[in-house]
Amino acid sequence: MNWISVKDRLPETRGIHLVCAVFFEDAGTLHVRTGYYDKTWYLDCCTNDYIVTHWMPLPSLPEE
């Protein structure tokens, strides 16, 4: 799976995705988080101080 830029497209349906985001106070560092998308991003942290730059669907679970 490859990262998808939010400039190229957003998820077609709401749900949980992996996201790459920049924190306002640390603009030079990308952070990987999980996020919920429903016409806007809600990240797994308690703040809206992140800008989502890329996303991808969650990978499949490993098989035993």
C-alpha positions as CSV (number, residue, x, y, z in Angstrom):
1,M,0.0,0.0,0.0
2,N,1.1,3.5,-0.7
3,W,0.4,6.8,1.1
4,I,-2.3,8.9,-0.6
5,S,-1.9,12.7,-0.5
6,V,-5.0,14.5,0.8
7,K,-4.4,16.9,-2.2
8,D,-5.0,14.0,-4.6
9,R,-8.1,12.5,-2.9
10,L,-9.8,11.8,0.4
11,P,-11.4,8.6,1.6
12,E,-14.6,7.7,-0.2
13,T,-16.3,6.4,3.0
14,R,-16.0,7.3,6.7
15,G,-13.8,5.1,8.8
16,I,-10.5,4.6,10.5
17,H,-7.3,5.0,8.4
18,L,-3.6,5.4,9.0
19,V,-2.7,9.1,8.6
20,C,0.6,11.0,8.3
21,A,0.2,14.4,10.0
22,V,2.2,17.5,10.9
23,F,1.9,18.9,14.4
24,F,1.6,22.8,14.3
25,E,4.4,23.2,16.9
26,D,6.8,20.8,15.2
27,A,6.2,21.5,11.5
28,G,9.3,19.7,10.4
29,T,8.3,16.3,11.7
30,L,5.7,13.9,10.3
31,H,3.8,11.8,12.8
32,V,2.0,8.6,12.0
33,R,-1.4,8.2,13.7
34,T,-4.7,6.5,13.3
35,G,-7.5,8.8,12.4
36,Y,-11.2,8.7,11.8
37,Y,-12.5,10.4,8.6
38,D,-16.1,11.7,8.4
39,K,-15.9,14.7,6.0
40,T,-13.1,15.9,8.3
41,W,-10.2,14.2,10.2
42,Y,-10.4,13.2,13.9
43,L,-7.1,11.9,15.1
44,D,-6.4,9.4,17.9
45,C,-4.9,12.2,20.1
46,C,-6.9,14.7,22.1
47,T,-6.0,17.8,20.0
48,N,-6.8,19.3,16.6
49,D,-3.3,20.7,16.3
50,Y,-2.4,18.3,13.5
51,I,-2.7,18.8,9.7
52,V,-3.2,15.5,7.9
53,T,-1.0,15.4,4.8
54,H,-1.4,11.7,3.7
55,W,-3.5,8.7,4.5
56,M,-3.9,5.0,3.6
57,P,-6.4,2.3,4.4
58,L,-5.6,0.1,7.4
59,P,-3.6,-3.0,6.4
60,S,-5.1,-6.5,6.7
61,L,-4.6,-8.3,9.9
62,P,-1.8,-10.9,9.8
63,E,-2.7,-14.6,9.3
64,E,-1.5,-17.1,11.8
